[in-house]
């Protein structure tokens, strides 16, 4: 009897202990053991440095992206590849800075007319076959590769077609102009047109492209959960036009004050500030959906998620956006299209449980062309020769002593009058008017000390001729001529 009571007592004790144990997280997929990490790289379109809560935004709510920063690392000195869409994407995909990259500005080749019978749009200049891209790099390691969003590096069937540049699966806008409406008549999946019933490229529709991208991304993750995958999500929002769904708009209507303004370009929205904020929060919700699925599938500990923006925020009041009201560029000078800090400094947060220390903030200086070698390091592949990037994997993994640094970051942009910029140490130098015809005067180099003048308000070039000469030498050294994107000869 005593033995029976003792056995019953032990059974109850074991059961009680089991009840007291915390619920365990989903177990990692068996296929994840020893395999390289899944990589999810998310990029917003025209999102300003300060339009996320983690970077000081007061009006717009971004809880899921803020959580990525809280549970991972936040970069304070990270830069886009360029000041507008297409060249920035080229820098990201190929690991080359703007002085060496094939695509250096937006634009359409003359040989690519519209095809009204197919309803397709002219695409941007395609990157050539000779370029090695991130998905091509990762396929060396057996990665499944998928992309959903805005491409901008070549139309379907061209050398820049994403399916010819390493993507197993791509769904979205191949052409940037097509992406100016978030209720398109169609999207393109692997080179084939996908009609969207209920959409007619007006202000409203039945199928918002952002929601479709998330649905496609979730399907891709589920399909490839048992092998390493690279998921590229170059979202088209919050690029104009301002368009969102009522559910998100209603969260900001009456909360964010509106005021009369002169509308310029794109579709006119009746609640432009609320609509813009709603787009960003709609995007953030999609990021949360991706994070939730990764956890549910037990892939969390073997997945690194990165989030950034392709360039700075758009011009004040263009299409109803209001970068001044939202303080979208934070303390920085300039907006999209400018090589001042506001046009190219962008947020970057990254999360990898167990590998990236939560709550880390770094001032490591890096740019888009560093992403390729970083992903090569993390995946165990080898980056191609001839790129400009340096891996920032040591910074991600808490090994700052092993981190290499650039002697200079270089940008050139033939748009908006033609510009050059270099960042070396605390110094930032810019030059304007690089494509202005008839201007034969020596081009002035502006010089700013970002440590004491983060807003680039005080040009100190006259006080530091030696530093200006060094900047000029960098500008000349890093530039290679381009027939497609000519700049004024650099003295």
NUZALO-795271 format. One record per residue (C-alpha): y, z negated, x negated. Coordinates in steps of 0.001 Angstrom, whole numbers, plus 500000, padded with zeros to 6 digits. Layout:
YZX;...
% end
This chain:
500000500000500000;502368499086497150;501533502427495488;502260504208498757;505624502452499088;506471503209495448;505606506870495924;507676507052499089;510587505352497292;510440507837494406;510288510766496806;513383509525498657;515137508899495329;514442512431494092;515626513886497401;518848511832497236;519545512979493686;519046516581494750;521570516134497570;524094514667495148;523867517592492721;526706520109492993;525891523465494522;525170525877491694;527049529132491338;525232532374491933;522806533062489119;523581535945486770;521699539145487361;518512539276485280;519723542571483849;522877540896482451;521014538938479775;521981540374476395;523882543312477826;527520544114477016;530125542813479470;531221544616482573;534845545699482223;537282545971485111;540691547315484141;543263547206486935;546667548869486659;549497548750489176;552005551596489461;555673550773488743;555121547014489011;557811545119487137;557182542442484505;558499539727486831;556937540842490125;553944538501489812;554027534798490542;552514534117487120;555579535765485577;558181533989487677;558397535972490931;559804533874493809;559550536166496840;556318538118496435;552986536317496727;550227537297494269;547714534416494362;544673536298493071;546355537883490063;548011534530489351;544516533013489375;543402535541486758;546221534254484555;545448530594485290;541751531019484539;542337533328481591;545112534516479292;548656535725479927;550472538019477483;554257537704477243;554859540565474804;552655543365476048;553950546921476379;553121550016478348;552541553246476510;555641554880477944;558371554659480549;556722556827483243;553271557494484672;551441560362482971;552243559636479313;551500555931479765;548083556798481174;547415559112478249;548274556366475754;545927553997477562;543005556398477844;543188557835474304;544415554953472139;547322556957470734;551001556042470744;553648558415472172;554373560051468817;550771561248468508;549571561484472123;549036564849473780;550889563924477007;554404562620476383;556140563056479734;555524563883483380;555402567537484316;553402570422485750;552086573407483786;553253576795484996;549681578047485080;548700575608487827;550005576845491215;549376575155494519;546326576237496438;547433576143500095;544018577294501335;542360574240499824;545305571958500446;545278570759496860;548342569743494859;549385570936491415;548188568485488814;549960567255485707;549307568721482267;545621568091481506;544475566269478417;542301568579476299;538556568377475760;539119567209472188;540574563879473332;538164560946473428;538803558612476348;537820555027477113;535033555989479559;533623558467477044;533664555686474456;531859553224476724;529206555716477776;527925555467474177;526734551994475182;525192553066478469;528057552055480746;528341553400484262;531941554556484602;534009554711487761;537663555098488669;539573554773491924;543293555375492243;545852557656490618;544798559792487642;547684562071486602;546012563618483535;544712566891484951;543578568535488156;540052569100489406;538149571548487195;540648571386484318;539907569897480906;541623566750482150;539436566378485230;538289562722485140;534679563840485602;535067565860482383;536668562911480588;533847560429480902;533924559243484500;530656559373486412;532612558794489596;536300559194490447;537999558895493818;541696559127494527;544823561069493701;544370563537490865;548039564563491129;550926562093490893;553063563940493429;550209563696495929;550286559912495410;553866559610496704;552426558974500149;549888556202500729;548687557782503983;547597561144502538;545854563854504516;543040563759501959;541851562242498717;539565563783496119;536119562463495215;534522563995492126;536485567217492542;535882567588496275;538460567137499007;537854564214501400;539885564649504630;541367561449506083;541467561534509850;544580560015511393;546822560621508360;549557563263508245;551745562171505269;554320560540507510;555367556882507211;552332555592509105;548669556498509387;545198555161510067;543720555067506551;545767553482503770;544726554799500368;544839551359498746;542254549991501163;540065553044500568;540221552506496806;539053548917497195;536184549926499499;535084552543496966;535361550047494112;533212547470495893;530569550097496582;530601551132492911;530119547524491769;527187546960494127;525545550199493046;525847549404489335;525411545625489299;522220545784487237;523722547651484281;526995547443482347;529849549163484106;533462550110483436;535623550112486549;539119551579486176;541477550871489073;544811552645488504;546313551765491889;549125553873493355;551080550901494686;553759549609494583;555012553090493633;557122554582496413;556994555509499210;557108552038500751;554068552015503037;551735549201503966;549768547948506942;551216545759509703;549098542773508696;550795542567505314;554241543628506513;554316540883509146;553891538237506438;557316539126505055;559327540366508046;561939537754508865;561142535902505648;562748538245503136;566363539088504042;567162542772504482;570547544446504085;572003547887504657;571789550346501807;571979554059501122;568429555364501104;567623557842498331;564419559885498252;560904559274499551;560191558108503095;562559555635504700;561042552310505736;562725550119508383;562026546933506389;562183548063502759;562219544690501003;559526543223503222;557530546436502962;557722546483499179;556623542855498888;553828543537501368;552517546408499230;552267544141496188;550490541434498179;548183544042499716;547255545104496184;546741541469495150;544379540977498088;542291543904496850;542085542276493426;540823539161495173;538147541156496979;536892542503493659;536870539000492121;534966537596495107;532259540254494944;531788539773491209;531147536076491833;528823536701494773;526698539057492668;526395536522489852;528302538769487446;531295536508486860;530348535181483423;529592538659482115;532676540442483446;536114540707481892;538926541598484282;542293542816483009;545414543492485055;548612545271483988;551221547833485126;551814551384483926;555560550924483275;558598549003484472;559910548765488041;561550551680489791;565272552362490101;567378550166492341;567439551364495942;565456554511495249;563331555012498336;564414551605499605;563048549555496714;565301546819495368;564484545830491807;567751543929491571;566960541691494554;563449540865493332;564650540545489712;561711542835489025;562382543341485325;563028539666484697;565490539105481843;565060542603480457;567439545546480363;566429548869481901;563962550023484524;561359552762484821;562289555792482715;563974553703480028;562676552649476624;564683549456476814;562460546433477406;562648546568481206;561128550029481255;558148549336479016;557403545609478819;554713544875481396;552459542012482440;548931541679481102;546480539014482209;542786538855481385;539937536627482548;536420536239481161;534767532905482054;533273531128479077;534871533511476591;538618533410477285;540091529913477349;541722529179480722;545470528703480828;546119530496477539;549536532072476956;550041534346473967;553067536014472401;550880538468470482;552637541851470472;550408544664471736;550598547923473690;548524550323475775;547085552104472754;545489548804471690;543294548665474797;540764551271473604;539833549504470338;539835546163472182;537278547410474692;535299548957471847;535076545532470185;534129543750473397;531441546295474277;529969546692470811;530968550345470448;533050552047467786;536521553389468530;537178556976467418;539014557693464194;542629558773464277;543864556415466989;546855554109466659;545532551011468390;544493547674466946;542016545527468833;543426542355470364;539921541014471062;540493538143468573;543479537011470639;541443537185473848;538597535192472326;540749532478470749;540515533650467141;544160534214466158;543414534010462423;541338537193462750;544013539089464672;545525542168463040;549142543023463858;551178546231463863;553935546755461360;555698548734464089;555281549841467700;556693553298468392;557716555104471576;559223558476472297;560001559954475675;561558563412476176;562582562566479737;565885561051480855;567832562689478026;565208562065475361;564620558647473809;562995556916470885;562304553232470328;560632551043467726;559698547368467735;559065545644464404;559046541881464246;561956540603466313;563874543856465857;564083546548468530;565840549858467841;566504552637470340;567997556115470172;569216558187473124;570076561853473718;567104563318471866;566858566387474132;570505567037475011;571465570595474272;574599571267472286;574863567709470991;575020568136467221;576529564778466358;574320562300464484;572404560263466994;573310556609466976;570577554024466586;571132550868468591;569703547665467150;568825544438468946;567321541133467846;564911540243470637;564572536650469464;568243535920470166;568996538741472636;566025539383474893;568238541365477294;569352543877474620;573003543227475375;574440543009471835;574039546040469605;574096544655466051;573490547933464237;576871547784462475;575952544411460966;572515545463459639;572611548949458095;569490548166456070;567515547352459230;568859550479460946;567702552583457990;564250551006458260;564130551799461989;565149555408461313;562364555720458743;559839554400461256;561070556863463896;560628559756461521;557267558562460203;555629558002463588;556785561206465295;554670564345465194;556213567489466764;554914568670470120;555374572163471544;555060570804475066;557448567915474552;560059568858471927;562622566356470688;565725567056468680;564802567303464984;564792563851463476;566905563507460369;
% end
